[in-house]
Amino acid sequence: MDLLLWITTGFMLLGLVVLVSMKKGMESKVAFIKANMEDEENLSKAKSVIWWIWGTTAWGVGAISLVGWWFHNYFG
């Protein structure tokens, strides 16, 4: 089997496992931020949620790029 397919599949599965495992923690941070709008501690929690969103977006773009690259190498 193609090595690029294995890399793509591993990247997608590993990223999905990490995102699912972190999802509950991020939901609780967002709930805490919504409940305590005036608190100074919200800034650090908000930054971690924003970085998680950026990381999720980067993972998605990377996964889509790898799938496109694999299709280009396999069919192109």
C-alpha positions in Angstrom: 0.0 0.0 0.0 1.1 3.6 -0.6 3.1 5.3 2.2 1.3 8.6 1.6 -2.0 6.9 2.3 -0.8 5.6 5.6 0.6 9.0 6.6 -2.7 10.7 5.7 -4.8 8.1 7.5 -2.6 8.2 10.6 -2.6 12.0 10.6 -6.4 12.2 10.4 -7.0 9.5 13.0 -4.4 10.8 15.5 -5.7 14.3 15.1 -9.3 13.2 15.6 -8.5 11.3 18.8 -6.7 14.4 20.2 -9.6 16.7 19.3 -12.2 14.4 20.7 -10.2 13.9 23.9 -9.9 17.7 24.4 -13.4 18.6 23.4 -15.0 18.2 26.9 -12.3 20.4 28.5 -12.8 23.2 26.0 -16.6 23.1 26.5 -16.1 23.5 30.3 -13.7 26.4 29.7 -16.2 28.1 27.4 -19.0 27.6 30.0 -16.8 29.1 32.7 -16.0 32.1 30.6 -19.7 32.7 29.8 -20.6 32.4 33.5 -17.8 34.7 34.8 -17.6 37.6 32.3 -15.8 40.1 34.5 -13.1 37.8 35.9 -9.4 38.3 35.0 -8.9 34.5 34.9 -11.0 34.4 31.7 -8.2 35.8 29.6 -6.0 32.8 30.0 -8.9 30.4 29.4 -10.0 32.4 26.4 -6.6 32.2 24.9 -6.4 28.5 25.3 -9.8 28.1 23.6 -8.7 30.3 20.8 -5.5 28.3 20.3 -7.5 25.1 20.3 -9.7 26.5 17.6 -6.7 27.6 15.5 -5.1 24.1 16.0 -8.3 22.4 14.9 -8.4 24.6 11.8 -4.8 23.9 11.0 -5.4 20.2 11.5 -8.4 20.3 9.2 -6.5 22.2 6.5 -3.5 19.8 6.8 -5.8 16.7 6.5 -7.6 18.1 3.5 -4.3 19.0 1.9 -2.9 15.5 2.5 -6.1 13.9 1.0 -5.8 16.1 -2.0 -2.1 15.3 -2.4 -2.8 11.6 -2.2 -5.6 11.8 -4.8 -3.2 13.8 -7.1 -0.5 11.2 -6.7 -2.8 8.2 -7.0 -5.1 9.3 -9.9 -3.1 12.2 -11.5 
